[in-house]
Amino acid sequence: MSTYYEAQFRVDSRDVDLWGQCRPSALLGILQEAATQAALELGASGPEIRAKYNCLWMVTRSRVELEAPLRWNDLVTVKTWHRGASGASTYRDFDLFRDGKPIGQGTTVWVMVDVDSRKLFRMRELKEFQGTDGGELCKNVKLHRIPMPEHFDQRICRELHYSDTDINGHVNNIHYADFACDSLHLERLGQGKFVRSLQIGYVNECRAGETILVDTAVRGDELLARGEGGDGAERFEFSLTLADL
């Protein structure tokens, strides 16, 4: 038997870009909210996990694919489920529908880390995820590191502030998509196109008050970005592909 959560989200005026399409960060935000609500239904939301296990949820990788752009005022149905919890991480899958028809899919990888030590929590001890996975709905997609080029085209300096942070005290995962798209100047590259796919890998946490350096490159139809801190440590990696409308 499969267990899944389903919810509807309206693409509103805060979510769209200069072409009226749902921004990559807003798209990730929809998946994040669906995952949050699904965890709440299972008794495994952020506050509950902190109270029971002294841990935080963190997403480590995200990938989304679209068959067509999401636009202003679209009503999107998201169906989501997790794949079980046995190792140090768990996958969560998503199917997206518009007007009852499939329009996209996504996959994210999550870990639980101790609030104080930041050590990984072993998922086999997470009772709330036992027997509540998506069963036959589970996808076979596995997310790996994004291959980065040896050389990049440009480097942008980005300061991180209060508005980038979330309840866990670090920069929220959806904002990395904004950092990458801004640095890639998507306002120049995106006209007449839509986001076909995007993937982000979160390597190390970022916090308000830091300054990161974002390197960008174009490889065929793939737009790439990599962020690193002032200490030279990698913070995130990003890949986006555009398709003609």
C-alpha angles and dihedrals in degrees: 000000000000126000119205141157124225129194140158126233130189117221099227136185092275091059103053134085132219091290095050093253125132108264117237090245092051091049090053088047091058091053091045092053092047090051091048093051091045091052090049090055089054094048090248103108121139097267092044093049091049093050095046103036106013087239141126128221113237128181112220102180135015133186130179131180126192131194092199136004122277109231140196113296094012113146107223123196114207122197114190141174139164126240098228132271122260109123135035094295142031132213123226120197130203137196118196126206135185120192088353093301125111112256104164151341139219145191131201134185119218135190134186117226130189111257093228107031100027088223117149118261116227106244095213087076092058101103094184092066097050111111094354100096127122095259111192090007093068114116125225094225115128121193119220136175115295112244108241125206122250091236131034130207100226145354126225127194115223128188118209121220146176093281091061095059133090141198091288091060097245133092109292114246096239091062092065087069089057091049090052097043092047092049091048090050093232088179086073099038102039105063111121091008141085135212106270096178141349135186132186130189117199108210105169135002123264125205138195112275094038127111119217131193117226119202118196138192141167118228111182106300091342122100114204136193135176126190126204134177129241087266090061093249115138114248106178145351125211138191128183133175126197128207131197117261 
